[in-house]
Amino acid sequence: MEVERESIFVSAIRSFARMFFAVCGLFLAFIIVSVVYGSLAPSPLIPEKTSLVVISDAEGVREVAPISAPAILQINVNGVIGDPRFIDSAIVNDILLDSRTGLLKNNRVKGILLCLNTPGGAATDSDDIYRMLMAYKARYKVPVFAYVDGMCASGGMYIASAADQVYASPSSSIGSVGVIMGPLFNVSDALTRWGIQARTLTQGIDKDMLNPTRPWKEGEDASLQAVMAALYVRFTDIVTAARPRLDKTKLINEYGAQIFDSAKAQELGYIDYADSNRSDALKGLLAAAQINESHPYQVVELEMRKNLLAEFMTKSPLISGQVVHSLDLGMPQIRDRFAYLYQEY
């Protein structure tokens, strides 16, 4: 009996060893094949962060064109600008960089179509995206057109200022040229009633400006107001330079941060064409880019790739050991920043 038990044990060890070394062999073979393939296949030193998606052309047709065919890059500006769940300057930067590589290399992109449906967002991201588009347009000599389908407010107007022409659907809302920060709340009276005290340790005059746990001092927000004034001047300068039919004096003294339907926005000069659709905007862009509609061309989007493994490693409570409880009220994540943001959405 003792000999039989030993034989079973030895047999089990032998089977395990065979399986272990077989798995190790397969893993080693996979590594070798990967290394060989990587050395033979041309790959960029910096991998692309986006994936190319073919979308419909001006006739509503979605077909893959020859790799030599010219391409139109569509960039969707949807949701709150500056919120990475929607769009921010880092996303647009990656899209523009990748538009010159991979299947779009050799100067295939001949124009950019901005599709906007946004209430606006962070001032910094709006300005960054505007400047990126202007630099791209100047460097590669490509036209940029915009199509509004829904809302183009505040920061959306800022970004649309990079476009040579702006089209809008009949039901769209356009405008809200202004700067906002907040709302900011003061709870000092409530804390006093409840006998709650708060102390903030600072160095530097007004380091705790607008601290909500104490009464606000007269004029402590002066530096913030000065920054907002500078941002507003830059905003109005950029919009009126891009849309010369929009009277700057009337914009500041009459229109303000009001918002208008597309027909009124065209009348006032915020946009060029109301009662339009994406096809109209795309055909206008093709003409500006000198692309013959009767010849093959491609309309593409560049979608951000998701690193599922990285997200799992950083966000999974199984890895981090932390469980985060949160309630998403659908509000923008930029309340504590200067913003070109329409509030009533």
Kinemage of the C-alpha trace (Angstrom):
@kinemage 1
@onewidth
@group {chain A} dominant
@subgroup {mainchain}
@vectorlist {calphas} color= white
{ca met a 1} P 0.000 0.000 0.000
{ca glu a 2} L 2.849 2.359 0.815
{ca val a 3} L 4.428 1.797 -2.605
{ca glu a 4} L 1.128 2.577 -4.351
{ca arg a 5} L 0.668 5.849 -2.480
{ca glu a 6} L 4.185 6.910 -3.375
{ca ser a 7} L 3.592 6.048 -7.045
{ca ile a 8} L 0.444 8.190 -7.162
{ca phe a 9} L 2.287 11.095 -5.537
{ca val a 10} L 5.232 10.857 -7.897
{ca ser a 11} L 2.888 10.588 -10.874
{ca ala a 12} L 1.040 13.714 -9.791
{ca ile a 13} L 4.290 15.658 -9.422
{ca arg a 14} L 5.429 14.462 -12.846
{ca ser a 15} L 2.141 15.549 -14.468
{ca phe a 16} L 2.288 18.944 -12.813
{ca ala a 17} L 5.885 19.432 -13.942
{ca arg a 18} L 4.976 18.540 -17.530
{ca met a 19} L 2.086 20.987 -17.522
{ca phe a 20} L 4.189 23.725 -15.926
{ca phe a 21} L 7.019 23.430 -18.437
{ca ala a 22} L 4.522 23.216 -21.326
{ca val a 23} L 2.932 26.511 -20.246
{ca cys a 24} L 6.374 28.079 -19.820
{ca gly a 25} L 7.319 26.891 -23.304
{ca leu a 26} L 4.212 28.372 -24.860
{ca phe a 27} L 4.804 31.655 -23.042
{ca leu a 28} L 8.441 31.747 -24.191
{ca ala a 29} L 7.385 30.978 -27.758
{ca phe a 30} L 4.842 33.811 -27.627
{ca ile a 31} L 7.538 36.228 -26.450
{ca ile a 32} L 9.925 35.148 -29.202
{ca val a 33} L 7.253 35.488 -31.905
{ca ser a 34} L 6.263 38.915 -30.565
{ca val a 35} L 9.862 40.128 -30.564
{ca val a 36} L 10.470 38.858 -34.100
{ca tyr a 37} L 7.216 40.372 -35.384
{ca gly a 38} L 7.957 43.655 -33.654
{ca ser a 39} L 11.408 43.825 -35.208
{ca leu a 40} L 10.063 43.149 -38.705
{ca ala a 41} L 6.868 45.235 -38.609
{ca pro a 42} L 7.346 48.998 -38.897
{ca ser a 43} L 5.974 50.687 -35.802
{ca pro a 44} L 6.162 54.278 -34.609
{ca leu a 45} L 8.335 55.147 -31.643
{ca ile a 46} L 5.289 56.854 -30.137
{ca pro a 47} L 2.134 54.757 -30.563
{ca glu a 48} L -1.062 56.390 -31.728
{ca lys a 49} L -3.577 57.151 -28.988
{ca thr a 50} L -6.606 57.020 -31.267
{ca ser a 51} L -8.410 54.582 -33.533
{ca leu a 52} L -9.603 55.586 -37.012
{ca val a 53} L -13.334 55.228 -37.704
{ca val a 54} L -14.851 55.718 -41.169
{ca ile a 55} L -18.089 57.748 -41.059
{ca ser a 56} L -20.630 58.871 -43.654
{ca asp a 57} L -19.761 61.320 -46.408
{ca ala a 58} L -21.851 64.235 -47.702
{ca glu a 59} L -24.246 61.818 -49.413
{ca gly a 60} L -24.722 59.708 -46.307
{ca val a 61} L -22.577 56.888 -47.692
{ca arg a 62} L -19.999 55.109 -45.558
{ca glu a 63} L -17.465 53.285 -47.690
{ca val a 64} L -13.741 52.749 -47.368
{ca ala a 65} L -11.864 54.783 -49.973
{ca pro a 66} L -8.376 54.011 -51.324
{ca ile a 67} L -5.562 54.918 -48.952
{ca ser a 68} L -4.432 57.586 -51.418
{ca ala a 69} L -7.811 59.376 -51.311
{ca pro a 70} L -8.060 62.740 -49.522
{ca ala a 71} L -9.671 62.729 -46.089
{ca ile a 72} L -11.819 65.050 -44.004
{ca leu a 73} L -11.302 64.802 -40.251
{ca gln a 74} L -14.455 65.257 -38.166
{ca ile a 75} L -13.907 66.362 -34.552
{ca asn a 76} L -16.919 66.168 -32.273
{ca val a 77} L -17.093 68.827 -29.547
{ca asn a 78} L -19.867 67.413 -27.400
{ca gly a 79} L -20.639 68.009 -23.730
{ca val a 80} L -18.749 70.169 -21.256
{ca ile a 81} L -15.377 71.399 -22.544
{ca gly a 82} L -12.585 70.639 -20.091
{ca asp a 83} L -14.308 67.591 -18.627
{ca pro a 84} L -12.300 64.528 -19.797
{ca arg a 85} L -15.494 62.464 -19.816
{ca phe a 86} L -16.504 64.571 -22.817
{ca ile a 87} L -13.677 66.568 -24.405
{ca asp a 88} L -10.658 68.547 -23.264
{ca ser a 89} L -7.493 70.018 -24.771
{ca ala a 90} L -5.487 66.807 -24.224
{ca ile a 91} L -7.984 64.779 -26.276
{ca val a 92} L -7.973 67.281 -29.142
{ca asn a 93} L -4.178 67.433 -29.062
{ca asp a 94} L -3.944 63.645 -29.472
{ca ile a 95} L -6.484 63.706 -32.311
{ca leu a 96} L -4.592 66.382 -34.217
{ca leu a 97} L -1.236 64.656 -33.728
{ca asp a 98} L -2.582 61.286 -34.882
{ca ser a 99} L -4.211 62.894 -37.924
{ca arg a 100} L -0.756 63.118 -39.499
{ca thr a 101} L 0.255 59.498 -38.878
{ca gly a 102} L -0.824 55.940 -39.622
{ca leu a 103} L -3.502 55.633 -42.309
{ca leu a 104} L -3.714 59.443 -42.478
{ca lys a 105} L -0.011 60.107 -43.062
{ca asn a 106} L 1.329 61.753 -46.210
{ca asn a 107} L -0.911 64.797 -45.751
{ca arg a 108} L -4.205 62.970 -46.396
{ca val a 109} L -6.259 65.257 -44.158
{ca lys a 110} L -7.398 68.164 -46.323
{ca gly a 111} L -9.950 69.746 -43.987
{ca ile a 112} L -11.499 69.610 -40.509
{ca leu a 113} L -15.213 69.565 -39.736
{ca leu a 114} L -16.070 70.586 -36.166
{ca cys a 115} L -19.413 69.158 -35.043
{ca leu a 116} L -20.531 71.136 -32.000
{ca asn a 117} L -23.143 70.429 -29.374
{ca thr a 118} L -21.823 71.973 -26.172
{ca pro a 119} L -22.850 74.426 -23.424
{ca gly a 120} L -19.213 75.535 -23.209
{ca gly a 121} L -16.782 74.826 -20.412
{ca ala a 122} L -13.374 75.654 -18.983
{ca ala a 123} L -11.740 78.836 -20.251
{ca thr a 124} L -8.270 77.318 -20.467
{ca asp a 125} L -9.354 74.268 -22.482
{ca ser a 126} L -11.519 76.371 -24.807
{ca asp a 127} L -8.590 78.667 -25.531
{ca asp a 128} L -6.141 75.770 -25.916
{ca ile a 129} L -8.376 73.958 -28.409
{ca tyr a 130} L -8.944 77.182 -30.376
{ca arg a 131} L -5.199 77.839 -30.605
{ca met a 132} L -4.441 74.225 -31.569
{ca leu a 133} L -6.915 74.412 -34.441
{ca met a 134} L -5.559 77.768 -35.606
{ca ala a 135} L -1.986 76.448 -35.545
{ca tyr a 136} L -3.001 73.262 -37.400
{ca lys a 137} L -4.867 75.271 -40.018
{ca ala a 138} L -1.902 77.580 -40.585
{ca arg a 139} L 0.720 74.829 -40.646
{ca tyr a 140} L -1.042 72.401 -42.974
{ca lys a 141} L -3.028 74.952 -45.010
{ca val a 142} L -6.385 73.224 -44.479
{ca pro a 143} L -9.829 74.830 -44.095
{ca val a 144} L -11.830 74.345 -40.873
{ca phe a 145} L -15.636 74.442 -40.971
{ca ala a 146} L -18.089 74.061 -38.082
{ca tyr a 147} L -21.548 72.577 -37.871
{ca val a 148} L -23.757 73.198 -34.822
{ca asp a 149} L -26.401 70.598 -34.074
{ca gly a 150} L -27.920 71.433 -30.704
{ca met a 151} L -25.988 74.082 -28.795
{ca cys a 152} L -22.922 76.203 -29.402
{ca ala a 153} L -22.658 78.364 -26.314
{ca ser a 154} L -19.835 80.202 -24.597
{ca gly a 155} L -16.712 78.005 -24.934
{ca gly a 156} L -18.335 76.433 -27.995
{ca met a 157} L -18.398 79.876 -29.623
{ca tyr a 158} L -14.744 80.305 -28.651
{ca ile a 159} L -13.750 77.058 -30.411
{ca ala a 160} L -16.022 77.783 -33.394
{ca ser a 161} L -14.013 80.980 -33.911
{ca ala a 162} L -11.300 78.780 -35.436
{ca ala a 163} L -13.714 77.880 -38.258
{ca asp a 164} L -13.803 79.648 -41.607
{ca gln a 165} L -17.567 79.074 -41.878
{ca val a 166} L -20.180 78.104 -39.274
{ca tyr a 167} L -23.361 76.203 -40.183
{ca ala a 168} L -26.220 75.370 -37.795
{ca ser a 169} L -29.369 73.281 -37.739
{ca pro a 170} L -32.720 75.108 -37.401
{ca ser a 171} L -33.212 73.987 -33.792
{ca ser a 172} L -29.771 74.985 -32.544
{ca ser a 173} L -28.982 77.606 -29.877
{ca ile a 174} L -25.969 79.888 -30.276
{ca gly a 175} L -24.306 82.615 -28.223
{ca ser a 176} L -23.595 83.184 -24.512
{ca val a 177} L -20.355 85.123 -24.977
{ca gly a 178} L -19.288 85.700 -21.381
{ca val a 179} L -17.171 84.454 -18.478
{ca ile a 180} L -18.358 82.842 -15.261
{ca met a 181} L -16.875 81.348 -12.113
{ca gly a 182} L -19.004 79.577 -9.565
{ca pro a 183} L -21.588 79.744 -8.144
{ca leu a 184} L -19.695 80.377 -4.898
{ca phe a 185} L -21.508 80.021 -1.583
{ca asn a 186} L -20.966 81.523 1.866
{ca val a 187} L -22.119 79.407 4.822
{ca ser a 188} L -20.581 81.436 7.648
{ca asp a 189} L -23.948 82.511 9.133
{ca ala a 190} L -25.206 78.935 9.180
{ca leu a 191} L -22.019 77.727 10.873
{ca thr a 192} L -22.325 80.440 13.515
{ca arg a 193} L -25.926 79.468 14.282
{ca trp a 194} L -24.871 75.873 14.776
{ca gly a 195} L -21.851 76.805 16.871
{ca ile a 196} L -19.376 75.461 14.339
{ca gln a 197} L -16.011 77.183 13.942
{ca ala a 198} L -13.549 76.825 11.068
{ca arg a 199} L -9.924 77.875 10.809
{ca thr a 200} L -7.809 78.116 7.663
{ca leu a 201} L -4.017 78.516 7.916
{ca thr a 202} L -2.541 80.707 5.176
{ca gln a 203} L 0.473 82.776 4.180
{ca gly a 204} L -0.003 85.653 1.754
{ca ile a 205} L -2.640 88.364 1.571
{ca asp a 206} L -6.026 87.059 0.402
{ca lys a 207} L -4.760 83.484 0.070
{ca asp a 208} L -8.137 82.369 1.414
{ca met a 209} L -10.162 84.831 -0.644
{ca leu a 210} L -13.865 84.013 -0.752
{ca asn a 211} L -13.473 81.424 2.003
{ca pro a 212} L -17.086 80.221 2.458
{ca thr a 213} L -16.711 79.659 6.226
{ca arg a 214} L -16.205 83.335 7.149
{ca pro a 215} L -17.854 86.630 6.128
{ca trp a 216} L -16.394 87.928 2.882
{ca lys a 217} L -14.381 91.144 2.915
{ca glu a 218} L -15.113 94.047 0.615
{ca gly a 219} L -12.974 93.868 -2.507
{ca glu a 220} L -11.254 90.571 -1.739
{ca asp a 221} L -12.379 89.235 -5.118
{ca ala a 222} L -10.772 92.121 -7.038
{ca ser a 223} L -7.954 90.010 -8.517
{ca leu a 224} L -10.416 87.363 -9.707
{ca gln a 225} L -12.596 90.041 -11.290
{ca ala a 226} L -9.531 91.436 -13.079
{ca val a 227} L -8.678 88.006 -14.503
{ca met a 228} L -12.279 87.522 -15.641
{ca ala a 229} L -12.247 90.940 -17.309
{ca ala a 230} L -9.082 90.031 -19.221
{ca leu a 231} L -10.592 86.714 -20.293
{ca tyr a 232} L -13.766 88.479 -21.442
{ca val a 233} L -11.820 91.017 -23.530
{ca arg a 234} L -9.889 88.201 -25.206
{ca phe a 235} L -13.106 86.241 -25.789
{ca thr a 236} L -14.927 89.141 -27.460
{ca asp a 237} L -11.847 90.064 -29.511
{ca ile a 238} L -11.469 86.509 -30.861
{ca val a 239} L -15.175 86.008 -31.632
{ca thr a 240} L -15.643 89.326 -33.417
{ca ala a 241} L -12.389 88.910 -35.378
{ca ala a 242} L -13.575 85.504 -36.583
{ca arg a 243} L -17.156 86.662 -37.287
{ca pro a 244} L -16.760 90.156 -38.796
{ca arg a 245} L -20.538 90.624 -39.214
{ca leu a 246} L -20.910 90.426 -35.413
{ca asp a 247} L -20.730 94.008 -34.130
{ca lys a 248} L -18.368 94.146 -31.144
{ca thr a 249} L -19.982 97.186 -29.529
{ca lys a 250} L -23.444 95.616 -29.751
{ca leu a 251} L -22.085 92.284 -28.517
{ca ile a 252} L -20.750 93.902 -25.330
{ca asn a 253} L -23.506 96.443 -24.691
{ca glu a 254} L -26.633 94.743 -26.091
{ca tyr a 255} L -26.313 91.022 -26.778
{ca gly a 256} L -24.088 90.229 -23.808
{ca ala a 257} L -24.239 86.559 -22.813
{ca gln a 258} L -27.672 86.012 -24.330
{ca ile a 259} L -28.349 82.976 -26.473
{ca phe a 260} L -30.223 82.929 -29.791
{ca asp a 261} L -31.898 80.513 -32.177
{ca ser a 262} L -29.923 79.798 -35.330
{ca ala a 263} L -31.923 82.171 -37.566
{ca lys a 264} L -31.361 85.110 -35.185
{ca ala a 265} L -27.728 84.092 -34.712
{ca gln a 266} L -27.225 84.270 -38.477
{ca glu a 267} L -28.910 87.671 -38.599
{ca leu a 268} L -26.645 89.047 -35.857
{ca gly a 269} L -23.497 87.499 -37.332
{ca tyr a 270} L -22.704 84.728 -34.840
{ca ile a 271} L -22.898 82.113 -37.622
{ca asp a 272} L -22.864 82.111 -41.419
{ca tyr a 273} L -25.653 79.682 -42.339
{ca ala a 274} L -28.790 78.758 -40.391
{ca asp a 275} L -31.334 76.104 -41.404
{ca ser a 276} L -28.469 73.823 -42.499
{ca asn a 277} L -27.403 70.246 -41.955
{ca arg a 278} L -24.151 68.325 -41.730
{ca ser a 279} L -24.231 67.558 -45.440
{ca asp a 280} L -24.373 71.281 -46.285
{ca ala a 281} L -21.396 71.998 -44.042
{ca leu a 282} L -19.435 69.063 -45.418
{ca lys a 283} L -20.079 70.042 -49.040
{ca gly a 284} L -18.957 73.589 -48.298
{ca leu a 285} L -15.789 72.214 -46.669
{ca leu a 286} L -15.078 69.933 -49.645
{ca ala a 287} L -15.303 72.919 -51.988
{ca ala a 288} L -12.974 74.968 -49.766
{ca ala a 289} L -10.516 72.054 -49.619
{ca gln a 290} L -10.712 71.671 -53.421
{ca ile a 291} L -11.916 68.072 -53.158
{ca asn a 292} L -14.037 66.855 -56.055
{ca glu a 293} L -17.157 65.181 -54.640
{ca ser a 294} L -17.394 62.861 -57.633
{ca his a 295} L -13.977 61.376 -56.810
{ca pro a 296} L -13.282 59.073 -53.856
{ca tyr a 297} L -12.690 60.795 -50.522
{ca gln a 298} L -12.978 59.716 -46.910
{ca val a 299} L -14.597 61.254 -43.818
{ca val a 300} L -13.099 59.917 -40.609
{ca glu a 301} L -13.136 60.328 -36.849
{ca leu a 302} L -10.285 59.521 -34.473
{ca glu a 303} L -11.655 57.966 -31.294
{ca met a 304} L -9.571 57.789 -28.137
{ca arg a 305} L -8.378 54.290 -27.316
{ca lys a 306} L -9.157 52.979 -23.849
{ca asn a 307} L -6.465 51.162 -21.917
{ca leu a 308} L -8.719 48.697 -20.120
{ca leu a 309} L -5.852 47.111 -18.218
{ca ala a 310} L -4.619 50.484 -16.930
{ca glu a 311} L -8.136 51.507 -15.915
{ca phe a 312} L -8.624 48.216 -14.102
{ca met a 313} L -5.320 48.553 -12.273
{ca thr a 314} L -5.998 52.139 -11.165
{ca lys a 315} L -9.748 52.071 -10.540
{ca ser a 316} L -10.635 48.554 -9.495
{ca pro a 317} L -11.280 48.226 -5.744
{ca leu a 318} L -9.848 44.703 -6.025
{ca ile a 319} L -6.452 46.233 -6.836
{ca ser a 320} L -6.540 49.535 -4.949
{ca gly a 321} L -8.349 48.188 -1.907
{ca gln a 322} L -10.561 51.291 -1.893
{ca val a 323} L -14.261 51.628 -2.558
{ca val a 324} L -15.351 55.116 -3.650
{ca his a 325} L -18.947 56.155 -3.040
{ca ser a 326} L -20.167 59.018 -5.235
{ca leu a 327} L -23.354 60.543 -6.588
{ca asp a 328} L -23.165 61.936 -10.129
{ca leu a 329} L -25.660 64.782 -10.479
{ca gly a 330} L -24.689 65.411 -14.091
{ca met a 331} L -23.069 68.772 -13.251
{ca pro a 332} L -19.840 69.970 -14.896
{ca gln a 333} L -16.605 69.272 -13.049
{ca ile a 334} L -15.303 72.832 -13.564
{ca arg a 335} L -17.206 74.966 -11.043
{ca asp a 336} L -13.998 76.123 -9.349
{ca arg a 337} L -12.423 77.331 -12.603
{ca phe a 338} L -12.949 80.276 -14.912
{ca ala a 339} L -15.412 79.113 -17.524
{ca tyr a 340} L -17.090 80.028 -20.767
{ca leu a 341} L -20.192 78.105 -19.793
{ca tyr a 342} L -23.888 78.580 -20.474
{ca gln a 343} L -25.722 77.862 -17.230
{ca glu a 344} L -29.297 76.975 -18.244
{ca tyr a 345} L -28.784 73.551 -19.764
